[in-house]
């Protein structure tokens, strides 16, 4: 069976990406990161999704990005904005996050000899993060094939797969629903309320709500 490493945060996009990779016949190796993010609740949801979709292995890697800071998701001194997405890159952007994540995924993929790396990047209904753009993903793929022994020796050519890149959030949710993905297992909110409910005001909550509304479906996390 062909192998793929899939970045899995536990959110809508990464979970749908895992469902797509699985539907394409890949033996999936899920990779999740605990970087001491504000919304660490997503880690438990990533585990639920990985278990429900039957991944071959689920690896959790931990490190502390709070020491670098520079983001509302890694610094207690910066509030998560609740005014809706604007034109500028928001403070929820985590410096170099996808580069860090993809680098770990590339290392594991080289050891596994898995030529496909799946990421739930989206460039339609998103907050404008620079490391979700198609040109960034193409550049990382080129680098991956210059920087790894198995590629230089001609054994593997790595591909960075972003199947959701040009889909709206509603299209993503419809696709996952068609594949039988249970979205009650996922988590999106950047700033959960003290009682554990999603805040429904941060960018991530707003995009989630918009997606379910436009898909004509009910978000199972909102009762």
Buried (B, 14 or more C-beta within 10 A) or exposed (E): EEBBBBBBBBBBBBBBBBBBBBBBEBBBBBBBBBBBBBBEBBBEBBBBBBEBBEBBEBBBBEEEBBEBBBBBBBBEEBEBBBEEBEEEEBBBBBEBBBEBBBBBBBEBBBEBEBBBBBBBBBBBBBBBBEBBBEEBBEEBBEBBBEEBEBBEEEEBEBBBBBBBBEBBBBBBBBBBBEBEBBBEBBBBBBBBEEEEEBBBBBBBBBBBBBBBBBBEBEBEBEE
